[in-house]
Amino acid sequence: MTLGKSARRFQEELDRRGLDATVIELASSTRTADDAANSLGCAPAQIVKSLVFRATTTGEAVIVLASGPNRVNEKTLAAHVGSEIGKADADFVKTTTGYSIGGVPPLGHKNEAVLFVDQDLLGFPEVWAAAGTPHAVFKISGAITEILPKHTVVDVT
């Protein structure tokens, strides 16, 4: 199966980092954590949502890797960041990460960002994350924190 441009670029990033992971593109929808879990045959909590926010005082990107069913408490997140935050628009997400909303992977971003990891993701032997497009995913075996750049593990709810 031939990968689309963004998924192929992310696969090359995984290979460059020496990570043993393969990007796959699904024919079915992965727009929600439930959709992705149904397609992959895993629990929705094993789906990594990459949510991009913007610190209002500094303008810097804040990325939260959240477990599928969890909703990020923006006030709690703002306390960790030390600034009010707002959801990033599509242009900011693309400029910061190099990927469009729905396909933002947990690593390999175009620009540096403050990265938070939902502690609930650490309770699984494997999780699945976006890999460059809304239909591309890859499996992370072991703790997600082992493959990430500098990050902070928090309770995002």
C-alpha positions as CSV (number, residue, x, y, z in Angstrom):
1,M,0.0,0.0,0.0
2,T,1.3,3.4,-1.0
3,L,1.1,6.1,1.6
4,G,-0.1,9.6,0.9
5,K,2.5,12.5,0.9
6,S,2.0,13.5,4.6
7,A,1.8,10.0,5.9
8,R,4.9,9.0,3.9
9,R,6.8,12.1,5.3
10,F,5.9,11.0,8.8
11,Q,7.0,7.4,8.1
12,E,10.3,8.8,7.0
13,E,10.5,10.8,10.3
14,L,9.9,7.5,12.3
15,D,12.6,5.8,10.3
16,R,15.0,8.7,10.7
17,R,14.5,8.4,14.5
18,G,15.2,4.7,14.4
19,L,11.7,3.9,15.7
20,D,10.3,0.5,14.8
21,A,6.8,1.7,13.8
22,T,4.8,1.5,10.6
23,V,2.3,4.0,9.4
24,I,-0.9,2.6,8.0
25,E,-3.7,4.4,6.2
26,L,-7.3,3.3,7.0
27,A,-10.1,3.3,4.6
28,S,-12.6,3.9,7.3
29,S,-13.0,7.1,9.3
30,T,-10.7,8.0,12.1
31,R,-12.1,11.5,12.7
32,T,-13.1,10.6,16.3
33,A,-11.4,8.4,18.9
34,D,-14.4,6.0,18.8
35,D,-14.1,5.8,15.0
36,A,-10.4,5.1,15.1
37,A,-10.8,2.5,17.9
38,N,-13.5,0.7,16.0
39,S,-11.3,0.6,12.9
40,L,-8.3,-0.6,14.9
41,G,-10.0,-3.0,17.2
42,C,-8.8,-1.3,20.4
43,A,-10.3,0.7,23.2
44,P,-11.0,4.4,22.6
45,A,-8.7,5.2,25.5
46,Q,-5.8,3.8,23.5
47,I,-6.3,6.5,20.9
48,V,-3.9,9.4,21.2
49,K,-5.5,12.7,20.4
50,S,-3.0,15.5,19.5
51,L,-4.7,18.7,20.5
52,V,-3.0,22.0,19.7
53,F,-3.5,25.1,21.8
54,R,-1.8,28.5,21.8
55,A,-0.6,30.4,24.9
56,T,-2.2,33.8,24.8
57,T,0.6,35.7,26.4
58,T,3.5,34.2,24.5
59,G,1.9,32.9,21.4
60,E,3.8,29.6,21.7
61,A,2.2,26.3,20.8
62,V,1.1,23.9,23.5
63,I,0.4,20.4,22.4
64,V,-1.6,17.9,24.5
65,L,-1.5,14.2,23.8
66,A,-4.8,13.1,25.4
67,S,-6.4,9.7,25.8
68,G,-9.3,9.3,23.4
69,P,-12.3,9.8,25.7
70,N,-10.7,12.5,27.9
71,R,-11.6,16.1,27.6
72,V,-8.8,18.5,28.3
73,N,-9.6,20.9,31.2
74,E,-8.2,24.2,29.7
75,K,-8.0,25.9,33.1
76,T,-5.9,23.1,34.5
77,L,-3.7,23.2,31.4
78,A,-3.3,26.9,31.6
79,A,-2.1,26.5,35.2
80,H,0.6,24.1,33.9
81,V,1.6,26.5,31.1
82,G,1.5,29.6,33.2
83,S,-0.6,31.5,30.7
84,E,-4.1,31.5,29.5
85,I,-4.6,29.3,26.5
86,G,-6.9,29.1,23.5
87,K,-7.5,26.5,20.9
88,A,-5.3,27.0,17.8
89,D,-6.8,27.6,14.4
90,A,-6.0,25.5,11.4
91,D,-3.3,27.8,10.0
92,F,-1.5,27.9,13.4
93,V,-1.6,24.1,13.7
94,K,-0.2,23.6,10.2
95,T,2.5,26.2,10.7
96,T,3.6,24.9,14.0
97,T,3.4,21.1,13.5
98,G,3.6,20.8,9.7
99,Y,0.4,18.8,9.7
100,S,-3.3,19.6,9.3
101,I,-5.8,19.2,12.2
102,G,-6.8,15.5,12.5
103,G,-3.4,14.2,11.3
104,V,-1.0,15.8,13.9
105,P,1.3,13.1,15.1
106,P,2.7,13.1,18.7
107,L,6.3,13.9,17.5
108,G,8.2,15.2,14.5
109,H,6.7,18.6,14.5
110,K,8.0,21.4,12.3
111,N,8.5,23.8,15.3
112,E,9.2,23.2,18.9
113,A,6.1,23.3,21.2
114,V,5.4,22.8,24.9
115,L,4.3,19.2,25.1
116,F,2.0,17.6,27.7
117,V,1.1,13.9,27.9
118,D,-2.1,12.6,29.5
119,Q,-1.2,10.3,32.3
120,D,-4.0,8.0,31.3
121,L,-2.0,7.0,28.2
122,L,0.6,5.4,30.3
123,G,-1.8,2.6,31.5
124,F,-1.6,0.8,28.1
125,P,1.0,-1.6,26.6
126,E,0.2,0.0,23.2
127,V,-1.6,3.1,21.9
128,W,-2.4,4.4,18.4
129,A,-1.7,7.9,17.2
130,A,-2.2,10.0,14.1
131,A,0.5,9.8,11.5
132,G,0.2,12.8,9.2
133,T,-3.3,12.6,7.9
134,P,-6.8,12.0,9.4
135,H,-6.7,8.4,8.0
136,A,-3.1,7.5,8.8
137,V,-2.1,6.0,12.2
138,F,0.8,4.2,13.8
139,K,1.0,1.9,16.8
140,I,3.3,2.9,19.7
141,S,4.3,-0.2,21.7
142,G,5.4,0.5,25.3
143,A,5.1,3.8,27.0
144,I,4.5,6.7,24.6
145,T,6.8,8.8,26.7
146,E,9.8,6.8,25.6
147,I,9.6,8.1,22.0
148,L,8.8,11.8,22.7
149,P,10.9,14.9,23.0
150,K,10.9,16.9,26.2
151,H,7.4,16.7,27.7
152,T,5.4,16.8,31.0
153,V,3.0,14.0,32.1
154,V,-0.2,15.5,33.6
155,D,-3.8,14.8,34.5
156,V,-5.5,16.6,31.6
157,T,-9.1,16.3,32.9
